[in-house]
Amino acid sequence: MQSQFLSALNELCDEKNLPKETVIETVKAALRAAYRKDYGNKEQNIEIQLSDGSNFATVLLVQEIVKEVEDEDTQISLKDAKKIKKTVKVGDELKTDVTPVSYGRIAAQSAKQVIIQRLQEAERDMMYETFKDRENELINALIHRVDDRNVYVDLGTITTFLPPDQQIPGERYYGGQRIKLYLDKVIKTTKGPQLLISRTHPSLVKKLLELEIPEIKDGVVEVKEVARDPGVRCKVAVSSNDEKVDPIGACVGQKGVRIQAVMDELSGERIDVIQYSDEAAKFISASLSPAKVTHIKLLEDQKRAQVFVAPDQRPLAIGKQGQNVRLASYLTGWEIDIMDAVELSEKAVSADGKPSKSAAAAPKETVAHVQDLESITDEIVEKLAKVNLVEVEQLKGLSSKDFLSIEGITEDEAKVIVKALKKAK
């Protein structure tokens, strides 16, 4: 019959989800420390035996049998050993029962501290081993509790913290809510494994698409790039490894059910799926969707693209607070300048829409910057720069209403900009 002591150990194993061998070794280490504190010293070789039928642990002092004793803590003479056990010989180990009747308060407290410390270390090691192979994976979580902006999530074997900067802006969390998280990295620290989890990471979108779209999971459709403005908008570039499969259609699904499922998981974040292309101009043009691009001039050495659009397409290309052009820039890896197609010289573009030879050989024109405009303050320049509007050419064709859609621009400042542009013509 199992003793109460071992029953308690088994309970502890189940509660902490730890291997029984680890817990038993922890208890043995604690009892060794307690014995040495009250009855022995650190040099002694102490062995602990636990029996299924007993509520007490047996403490054994292990000594090597020698002819001449050099260390009384670890050695015993053959003569003295034979008094205890007649059949022993030099080189054997003699185990003597030195189990105390009880332990002192200080020794018991030391044993308790050893058990707590070792079990915490064992828990940390086990958690690290559990999650270290799950980096860059999608994990299911249950929200344990919410304290102001602090969100604590239960991952099954560990409760960890979802930092405010990794939460989707405007998303509401509540206890018992089930959410999906992206596990970026697992870092081993002195305080245990630290899980870097996120709801804002671009790879979260990629993993959710893999979950919802079989073609992506099977490798038929490939997600090339993802650019996110968490909680608001996301652009995903996809390509197909099978000519018969339309990558955009596969991702969107019939009546948009597939992409809608991903958007719902991200609290309604809008997702634009676009066709990836190895041709920079073609990719940049697609990334600025829904705006229609008239012409693109690539400055390869600067990794910069001048995109010319019709006046009515300019607001669409830039987007609210510059969001569309900013995400397109992140997605393609090119710095994108939105220019007015009206200003595009006829000499620069031939009838087929490609740059003419004369345009390619033409010297670079001096670029007029926003700060060169009359009456434009440094504050206005700074606000426009935040949405990548730094050249006068980019501002032409925009109305006061367009400028008001830029974050921080007041009605008076919008009028100042429009007035300055008229003077510059």
ROMI-443596 format. One record per residue (C-alpha): residue in three letters; x, y, z. Coordinates in steps of 0.25 Angstrom, whole numbers, padded with zeros to 4 digits, always signed. Layout:
N
ALAXYZ
...
***
This chain:
425
MET+0000+0000+0000
GLN+0005+0014-0004
SER+0009+0023+0008
GLN+0003+0037+0010
PHE+0016+0043+0007
LEU+0017+0037-0007
SER+0003+0039-0009
ALA+0006+0054-0007
LEU+0017+0053-0016
ASN+0009+0047-0027
GLU-0001+0059-0025
LEU+0010+0069-0026
CYS+0014+0062-0039
ASP+0000+0063-0045
GLU-0002+0077-0041
LYS+0011+0083-0046
ASN+0011+0074-0058
LEU+0025+0069-0054
PRO+0032+0055-0056
LYS+0031+0047-0043
GLU+0046+0044-0044
THR+0049+0059-0043
VAL+0040+0062-0031
ILE+0046+0050-0024
GLU+0060+0054-0026
THR+0056+0068-0022
VAL+0051+0063-0008
LYS+0063+0054-0006
ALA+0072+0067-0009
ALA+0064+0074+0002
LEU+0065+0063+0012
ARG+0080+0062+0010
ALA+0082+0077+0012
ALA+0073+0076+0025
TYR+0081+0064+0031
ARG+0095+0072+0028
LYS+0089+0084+0035
ASP+0085+0077+0048
TYR+0094+0065+0049
GLY+0105+0064+0039
ASN+0114+0073+0029
LYS+0115+0077+0015
GLU+0126+0067+0012
GLN+0118+0055+0016
ASN+0112+0045+0005
ILE+0098+0044+0009
GLU+0088+0035+0002
ILE+0073+0036+0004
GLN+0063+0024+0002
LEU+0048+0025+0000
SER+0040+0013+0003
ASP+0025+0011-0003
GLY+0020+0006+0010
SER+0027+0016+0020
ASN+0024+0030+0023
PHE+0038+0032+0027
ALA+0051+0034+0018
THR+0063+0025+0022
VAL+0076+0033+0023
LEU+0089+0026+0020
LEU+0103+0030+0022
VAL+0112+0025+0011
GLN+0127+0022+0014
GLU+0138+0016+0006
ILE+0145+0005+0014
VAL+0160+0007+0014
LYS+0172+0002+0022
GLU+0176+0016+0027
VAL+0166+0027+0029
GLU+0170+0040+0023
ASP+0156+0046+0023
GLU+0147+0042+0034
ASP+0134+0048+0026
THR+0135+0039+0014
GLN+0144+0028+0019
ILE+0144+0017+0030
SER+0155+0007+0034
LEU+0153-0008+0031
LYS+0154-0011+0046
ASP+0142-0001+0049
ALA+0134-0006+0037
LYS+0135-0021+0041
LYS+0129-0017+0055
ILE+0116-0013+0047
LYS+0117-0023+0035
LYS+0127-0035+0036
THR+0127-0038+0021
VAL+0132-0025+0016
LYS+0146-0023+0010
VAL+0155-0011+0006
GLY+0149-0004-0006
ASP+0135-0007-0002
GLU+0125+0004+0002
LEU+0118+0003+0015
LYS+0104+0009+0017
THR+0100+0012+0031
ASP+0086+0016+0035
VAL+0087+0030+0042
THR+0072+0033+0041
PRO+0069+0044+0051
VAL+0056+0043+0060
SER+0053+0058+0056
TYR+0059+0070+0049
GLY+0060+0084+0055
ARG+0052+0096+0051
ILE+0063+0102+0043
ALA+0067+0089+0036
ALA+0052+0087+0032
GLN+0051+0101+0027
SER+0064+0099+0019
ALA+0058+0086+0013
LYS+0045+0094+0009
GLN+0053+0105+0002
VAL+0061+0094-0006
ILE+0048+0087-0010
ILE+0042+0100-0015
GLN+0054+0105-0022
ARG+0057+0092-0029
LEU+0042+0090-0033
GLN+0042+0104-0039
GLU+0055+0101-0047
ALA+0049+0088-0052
GLU+0036+0095-0056
ARG+0044+0106-0064
ASP+0053+0095-0071
MET+0041+0087-0075
MET+0033+0099-0080
TYR+0046+0103-0088
GLU+0047+0089-0094
THR+0032+0090-0097
PHE+0032+0103-0105
LYS+0046+0104-0111
ASP+0042+0095-0122
ARG+0029+0104-0125
GLU+0036+0117-0129
ASN+0030+0123-0141
GLU+0017+0116-0139
LEU+0002+0119-0137
ILE-0002+0116-0123
ASN-0016+0115-0116
ALA-0018+0123-0103
LEU-0029+0125-0093
ILE-0029+0139-0087
HIS-0027+0137-0072
ARG-0030+0151-0067
VAL-0029+0165-0071
ASP-0024+0176-0062
ASP-0025+0190-0069
ARG-0016+0188-0082
ASN-0009+0176-0076
VAL-0014+0163-0082
TYR-0010+0150-0076
VAL-0012+0137-0085
ASP-0012+0123-0081
LEU-0004+0114-0091
GLY-0008+0101-0084
THR+0005+0099-0076
ILE+0008+0113-0074
THR+0002+0126-0072
THR+0009+0138-0078
PHE+0008+0153-0081
LEU+0003+0159-0095
PRO+0010+0173-0095
PRO+0001+0185-0099
ASP+0010+0188-0111
GLN+0007+0174-0116
GLN-0008+0175-0115
ILE-0016+0179-0126
PRO-0020+0194-0124
GLY-0035+0195-0120
GLU-0037+0180-0118
ARG-0044+0177-0106
TYR-0040+0165-0097
TYR-0048+0158-0086
GLY-0045+0146-0077
GLY-0049+0133-0083
GLN-0047+0138-0097
ARG-0040+0129-0107
ILE-0030+0136-0116
LYS-0019+0132-0126
LEU-0005+0137-0124
TYR+0008+0137-0131
LEU+0020+0131-0123
ASP+0032+0139-0128
LYS+0043+0134-0119
VAL+0046+0127-0106
ILE+0057+0133-0098
LYS+0063+0125-0086
THR+0065+0135-0074
THR+0069+0133-0059
LYS+0054+0136-0056
GLY+0050+0125-0065
PRO+0046+0124-0080
GLN+0041+0137-0086
LEU+0031+0135-0098
LEU+0031+0146-0108
ILE+0016+0145-0112
SER+0009+0155-0121
ARG-0004+0159-0128
THR+0002+0170-0137
HIS+0013+0162-0143
PRO+0012+0161-0159
SER+0015+0146-0158
LEU+0002+0144-0150
VAL-0006+0147-0163
LYS+0003+0138-0170
LYS+0000+0126-0160
LEU-0015+0129-0160
LEU-0015+0129-0175
GLU-0008+0115-0175
LEU-0019+0110-0165
GLU-0031+0115-0173
ILE-0026+0112-0187
PRO-0022+0098-0191
GLU-0014+0103-0204
ILE-0004+0111-0195
LYS-0002+0100-0185
ASP+0000+0090-0197
GLY+0010+0100-0203
VAL+0002+0102-0216
VAL+0000+0116-0212
GLU+0012+0124-0206
VAL+0011+0136-0197
LYS+0023+0145-0201
GLU+0021+0157-0193
VAL+0012+0163-0182
ALA+0011+0178-0178
ARG+0002+0181-0166
ASP-0004+0193-0159
PRO-0010+0184-0148
GLY-0025+0186-0146
VAL-0027+0194-0158
ARG-0021+0189-0171
CYS-0012+0178-0176
LYS-0006+0176-0190
VAL-0002+0161-0194
ALA+0006+0158-0206
VAL+0003+0144-0212
SER+0008+0135-0223
SER+0004+0122-0229
ASN+0013+0110-0232
ASP+0003+0104-0241
GLU-0002+0112-0253
LYS-0016+0106-0252
VAL-0018+0112-0238
ASP-0021+0127-0236
PRO-0014+0131-0223
ILE-0023+0143-0221
GLY-0036+0134-0223
ALA-0031+0123-0214
CYS-0028+0133-0203
VAL-0041+0140-0204
GLY-0050+0128-0206
GLN-0064+0127-0210
LYS-0071+0140-0207
GLY-0059+0144-0198
VAL-0062+0133-0187
ARG-0047+0129-0186
ILE-0041+0143-0184
GLN-0053+0147-0176
ALA-0050+0136-0166
VAL-0036+0142-0164
MET-0041+0156-0163
ASP-0051+0152-0152
GLU-0039+0146-0144
LEU-0032+0159-0145
SER-0044+0168-0140
GLY-0048+0172-0154
GLU-0035+0176-0159
ARG-0036+0179-0174
ILE-0027+0170-0183
ASP-0023+0173-0197
VAL-0018+0161-0205
ILE-0010+0165-0217
GLN-0002+0157-0228
TYR+0013+0157-0225
SER+0023+0159-0237
ASP+0038+0159-0239
GLU+0036+0171-0247
ALA+0038+0183-0238
ALA+0029+0193-0246
LYS+0018+0182-0247
PHE+0019+0179-0232
ILE+0019+0193-0228
SER+0007+0196-0237
ALA-0001+0184-0231
SER+0003+0188-0217
LEU-0004+0202-0218
SER-0017+0196-0221
PRO-0029+0200-0222
ALA-0022+0212-0228
LYS-0019+0212-0243
VAL-0004+0215-0247
THR-0001+0223-0260
HIS+0014+0221-0260
ILE+0025+0217-0251
LYS+0040+0222-0251
LEU+0050+0214-0243
LEU+0062+0220-0237
GLU+0070+0207-0235
ASP+0082+0213-0228
GLN+0073+0219-0217
LYS+0063+0208-0217
ARG+0052+0218-0219
ALA+0040+0218-0228
GLN+0033+0231-0234
VAL+0019+0226-0237
PHE+0010+0235-0246
VAL-0005+0235-0244
ALA-0017+0243-0249
PRO-0022+0254-0240
ASP-0034+0246-0236
GLN-0026+0234-0232
ARG-0016+0242-0224
PRO-0024+0241-0211
LEU-0026+0226-0213
ALA-0012+0224-0215
ILE-0007+0231-0203
GLY-0019+0226-0194
LYS-0024+0231-0181
GLN-0013+0237-0173
GLY-0003+0232-0184
GLN-0006+0217-0180
ASN-0008+0211-0194
VAL+0006+0217-0199
ARG+0013+0213-0186
LEU+0008+0199-0186
ALA+0011+0198-0201
SER+0025+0203-0198
TYR+0027+0192-0186
LEU+0022+0181-0195
THR+0031+0184-0207
GLY+0043+0189-0200
TRP+0043+0201-0209
GLU+0042+0216-0204
ILE+0030+0221-0212
ASP+0027+0235-0216
ILE+0013+0238-0222
MET+0014+0248-0233
ASP+0003+0255-0242
ALA+0002+0249-0255
VAL-0002+0263-0261
GLU+0012+0267-0258
LEU+0018+0255-0266
SER+0025+0261-0278
GLU+0021+0255-0291
LYS+0036+0253-0294
ALA+0038+0244-0282
VAL+0028+0234-0287
SER+0026+0228-0301
ALA+0013+0224-0307
ASP+0014+0210-0302
GLY+0015+0215-0287
LYS+0030+0212-0286
PRO+0041+0222-0284
SER+0047+0228-0297
LYS+0062+0227-0299
SER+0063+0242-0299
ALA+0056+0242-0285
ALA+0066+0232-0280
ALA+0078+0241-0284
ALA+0072+0254-0279
PRO+0079+0260-0267
LYS+0072+0260-0254
GLU+0063+0271-0251
THR+0064+0279-0238
VAL+0054+0274-0228
ALA+0046+0284-0221
HIS+0043+0281-0206
VAL+0032+0284-0197
GLN+0040+0293-0188
ASP+0043+0302-0201
LEU+0029+0306-0202
GLU+0025+0320-0197
SER+0018+0321-0183
ILE+0020+0306-0180
THR+0024+0304-0165
ASP+0034+0294-0160
GLU+0022+0288-0153
ILE+0014+0286-0166
VAL+0027+0280-0172
GLU+0028+0270-0161
LYS+0014+0265-0162
LEU+0014+0263-0177
ALA+0028+0256-0176
LYS+0021+0246-0166
VAL+0012+0241-0178
ASN+0024+0242-0188
LEU+0020+0255-0195
VAL+0033+0262-0196
GLU+0033+0267-0210
VAL+0025+0278-0216
GLU+0022+0269-0228
GLN+0015+0260-0219
LEU+0005+0271-0213
LYS+0000+0276-0227
GLY-0014+0272-0230
LEU-0018+0270-0215
SER-0029+0278-0209
SER-0031+0284-0195
LYS-0040+0272-0192
ASP-0029+0262-0196
PHE-0019+0270-0187
LEU-0029+0269-0175
SER-0029+0254-0176
ILE-0014+0254-0172
GLU-0013+0253-0157
GLY-0010+0266-0150
ILE-0013+0275-0161
THR-0023+0286-0157
GLU-0032+0293-0166
ASP-0024+0306-0166
GLU-0011+0298-0169
ALA-0018+0291-0181
LYS-0022+0305-0186
VAL-0008+0310-0185
ILE-0002+0298-0193
VAL-0012+0300-0204
LYS-0009+0314-0205
ALA+0006+0312-0205
LEU+0004+0302-0216
LYS-0004+0312-0225
LYS+0007+0322-0223
ALA+0018+0312-0227
LYS+0011+0309-0241
***
